[in-house]
Amino acid sequence: MNQRLGRGPLPVLLTFGLLVLGSTSLSGCILVAGAAVGAAAVGVSTDDTIEVVVKETPERAYDAAFQELDERGTLLDRDPEQFYLEGKIEGTFYRVDILAQRGKACRVRVKARKLEKTLPDLAAAQALANSISTRTISGASRPPTP
């Protein structure tokens, strides 16, 4: 019986479930490994905000975020010196902050709210964070317009 218990997806699912339950009870933050391509780590900091650590400069991450918001929606506000952007894509409002870290890495913090900023939209935040992360790795970004 012990040999059968160690095989198949059940032990993996049980272990994952315990890790998720354990991590959510610690400071309200869960680490999602491998959720963003090329991201070192992905963390949920609130019910509407996700942070992704990417191995890129803040300038390059900002360029990628600018391009994602510009192509997929409407840019509402931005500040290239402070590395933040605000935009709207299909009724969801986004705020993207790029936070420098040591070395050639930065944190991309994406906040998403829908219904005129009244409800959190964590799935939308994660989707945009993943797109930004992927774009920084593919090198498909362009400099933001002045």
C-alpha positions as CSV (number, residue, x, y, z in Angstrom):
1,M,0.0,0.0,0.0
2,N,2.8,2.4,0.8
3,Q,4.2,1.9,-2.7
4,R,0.9,2.8,-4.3
5,L,0.4,5.9,-2.2
6,G,3.7,7.4,-3.4
7,R,2.7,7.2,-7.1
8,G,0.4,9.2,-9.2
9,P,-0.9,12.8,-8.9
10,L,-2.7,12.4,-5.5
11,P,0.4,12.9,-3.3
12,V,1.5,15.9,-5.4
13,L,-2.0,17.5,-5.2
14,L,-2.1,16.9,-1.5
15,T,1.3,18.4,-0.9
16,F,0.5,21.4,-3.1
17,G,-2.8,21.9,-1.2
18,L,-1.0,21.9,2.1
19,L,1.6,24.3,0.9
20,V,-1.1,26.7,-0.4
21,L,-3.0,26.5,2.9
22,G,0.2,27.0,4.9
23,S,1.4,29.9,2.9
24,T,-1.9,31.8,2.9
25,S,-2.0,31.7,6.7
26,L,1.4,33.4,6.8
27,S,1.1,37.2,6.4
28,G,-1.6,36.9,3.7
29,C,1.0,36.4,0.9
30,I,1.1,33.4,-1.3
31,L,4.0,32.6,-3.6
32,V,3.0,31.3,-7.0
33,A,6.0,29.5,-8.6
34,G,6.3,29.6,-12.4
35,A,3.2,31.7,-13.0
36,A,5.1,34.2,-15.1
37,V,7.5,33.1,-17.7
38,G,11.0,34.3,-16.8
39,A,9.9,35.7,-13.5
40,A,12.0,34.8,-10.5
41,A,9.0,34.9,-8.2
42,V,5.4,36.0,-8.2
43,G,3.6,37.1,-5.1
44,V,0.1,38.2,-4.2
45,S,0.4,41.2,-1.8
46,T,-3.3,42.2,-1.6
47,D,-6.7,41.1,-3.1
48,D,-6.0,43.3,-6.2
49,T,-2.2,43.4,-6.5
50,I,0.4,41.0,-7.7
51,E,4.2,41.5,-7.8
52,V,6.6,39.8,-10.2
53,V,10.4,39.9,-9.9
54,V,12.0,40.1,-13.3
55,K,15.6,39.9,-14.2
56,E,15.7,43.2,-16.1
57,T,16.4,46.8,-15.6
58,P,13.6,49.1,-14.4
59,E,13.8,51.0,-17.7
60,R,13.2,47.9,-19.7
61,A,10.4,46.7,-17.5
62,Y,8.8,50.1,-17.7
63,D,9.0,50.0,-21.5
64,A,7.4,46.6,-21.6
65,A,4.5,47.8,-19.3
66,F,4.1,50.9,-21.4
67,Q,3.8,48.9,-24.6
68,E,1.3,46.4,-23.1
69,L,-1.0,49.1,-21.9
70,D,-0.6,51.2,-25.0
71,E,-1.4,48.2,-27.4
72,R,-4.2,46.6,-25.3
73,G,-6.0,49.6,-23.9
74,T,-5.8,53.3,-23.0
75,L,-3.0,55.0,-21.1
76,L,-4.4,57.3,-18.5
77,D,-1.3,58.5,-16.7
78,R,2.4,57.8,-16.6
79,D,5.7,59.0,-15.1
80,P,8.9,57.5,-16.7
81,E,11.0,59.0,-13.9
82,Q,9.0,57.4,-11.1
83,F,8.4,54.2,-13.2
84,Y,4.6,54.1,-12.9
85,L,1.8,53.9,-15.4
86,E,-2.0,53.8,-15.1
87,G,-4.3,52.5,-17.8
88,K,-7.6,50.9,-18.7
89,I,-8.1,47.7,-20.6
90,E,-11.6,46.4,-21.3
91,G,-13.2,48.1,-18.3
92,T,-10.4,47.2,-15.8
93,F,-8.2,49.9,-14.4
94,Y,-4.5,49.1,-13.9
95,R,-1.7,50.7,-12.0
96,V,1.8,49.4,-12.7
97,D,4.8,50.4,-10.5
98,I,8.3,49.3,-11.4
99,L,10.5,49.1,-8.3
100,A,14.3,48.8,-8.6
101,Q,16.1,46.1,-6.8
102,R,19.8,45.2,-6.5
103,G,21.6,44.2,-9.6
104,K,19.8,43.7,-12.9
105,A,16.4,42.9,-11.4
106,C,13.2,44.8,-10.5
107,R,9.8,44.2,-9.1
108,V,6.8,44.8,-11.3
109,R,3.7,45.6,-9.1
110,V,0.4,45.4,-10.9
111,K,-2.9,46.5,-9.3
112,A,-6.2,45.8,-11.1
113,R,-9.7,46.9,-10.3
114,K,-12.9,46.7,-12.3
115,L,-16.3,48.3,-12.2
116,E,-15.0,51.9,-11.9
117,K,-12.3,50.8,-9.4
118,T,-14.7,49.3,-6.9
119,L,-13.9,45.6,-7.2
120,P,-10.5,43.9,-7.1
121,D,-9.5,41.8,-10.2
122,L,-6.5,39.7,-9.2
123,A,-6.8,37.5,-12.3
124,A,-6.5,40.5,-14.5
125,A,-3.5,41.8,-12.5
126,Q,-1.7,38.4,-12.9
127,A,-2.5,38.3,-16.6
128,L,-1.0,41.8,-17.2
129,A,2.0,41.0,-15.0
130,N,2.6,37.8,-17.0
131,S,2.5,39.7,-20.3
132,I,4.9,42.3,-19.0
133,S,7.3,39.7,-17.7
134,T,7.1,37.8,-21.0
135,R,7.7,41.0,-23.0
136,T,10.8,41.9,-21.0
137,I,12.3,38.5,-21.8
138,S,11.4,38.5,-25.5
139,G,12.9,42.0,-26.0
140,A,9.7,43.1,-27.8
141,S,9.5,46.4,-25.9
142,R,10.1,49.8,-27.4
143,P,11.0,53.1,-25.6
144,P,7.9,55.0,-24.4
145,T,7.0,58.1,-26.3
146,P,7.8,61.4,-24.6
